[in-house]
Every structure is written in structure tokens, then in C-alpha cells.
Amino acid sequence: MPSLIVTAAELTQPKTVTLAQLRRVLLPYCMGWRWAEDAINDLWLKGCPMPYCGPGIEEVRILLPGQFRMWWAEVQQRIGYEVAAEVMYIGAIH
């Protein structure tokens, strides 16, 4: 599984992501659990939409750190996966 150590400050900064970017990074951590995969969509939808220009442009939303932490805490609890949010591979999402 990919991982990248990020600083605590990076975890407090909102990230702008497309749904495809978010799914690409987080799906490996869902280990095939359908509810966790579906929750990625919910996590993304809770973000604030960014203005975008025209058809064919993927929608970008602001990924909120607090929402991410709640999603990750539930994944860890249900799957029994123990990796601190600080080592999640979210630094690569721009």
C-alpha cells in the first residue's frame, strides 16, 4: 500500500481533489469493503465544490481535514487497520 509521511500541518490544510484522485489514493485502504468504497464518495461530496470552467472538466472539491479524519477513524475501526492519519498518502493529492 502506498504511504507517505506528511506533517501535522499538512493534515490541517484543506486539499482540492477530484473524485477520481481521492478514489485512486484511498481505495487501496478499503481492502474491498464496499461500505468504505462508497464512503469515499460521501467524503468527497461533503467537500465544498470549486468553480470550474465548462463541459468536460472534472469537478474539484475541497477535502476537509476533519471529515477525512472521521472517515479514516471509521475505516480503521471497522477493518481493524491501524495506521495513523499522519502516515496516510494524502500529501500527493493537490
N, C-alpha and C positions, 0 to 999 in steps of 0.2 A: 504494500500500500504506500502511496506517495505521502511524504510528510516533509514539512519544512518548519523549522523553529522560527516563530515570529515573536516579536516583543510584546509586552503587555500594552504598550501604547498603540501598536498596530491593531490590537483586538478591540480598542475603544474607538477606532476610526471607522466610520461607515465606508462601505465599498460599493462601487457601482458594478453591477453584473447583469448579464443576460441570463435567462433561464438555462440556456444550453451550457454556459460557463459554470453556473452553480451546480448543475447536474453532473457535468464532467468531473468536477472536483469531489463532490460529496457521495456520488453513487457507490464508489468502492467501499465506503464505510458502512453502507446499508446492508451489505452481505446478503443481498437478495430478499430482504424483508420488505414486502410490498408496502406496508404502512409507512415505513421510513422513507421509501422512494416517493410515495405520494406526499409525505410531509415536506419534502424539498420544494414541491410546487407551492404548498401553503406558505412555507417560509419566504419564498420569493414574492408571492402575492402580498405579503404583509409589508413589503418594502414600498417606498414611495416611488411612483413612476417618474422617470425623467422625460423631458420633452425630446421627441425625436423627429426627424425630417423624412416624410414621405413613405410611400409604399416600398416594401422590400427591405426596410431597415428593422432589425430586431429590436424589440422593446428592451430598454435598460431600466433597472430599478435599483434603488439604494438598499443594500443589505444592511440591516440594523444589527449592531453587535449584540444587543440584549436579546433580540429574537433568535439570533444564531446560537447564543449560549443556552437558551431554553430548549431549542431543537436538539442541540448536541447532548444536553443533560438527559433528555428523554431517550435518545438513541442509546446512550451508554447504559441507562437503567434497564431498558428492555432487552438489549442484546447482551449485556454483561461485558461490554467493551470498555476498557479503562485506558483512555488516552486523554490527557489534559487538553483543554481548548488551546492552550499555549503552543502545542505542537501540531495543531491542525494545519493542513495545507490550504490556508486561505490567503496567504501573502501573495500568491500568484494571480489571484482574481483582481482585475483592475476595474 
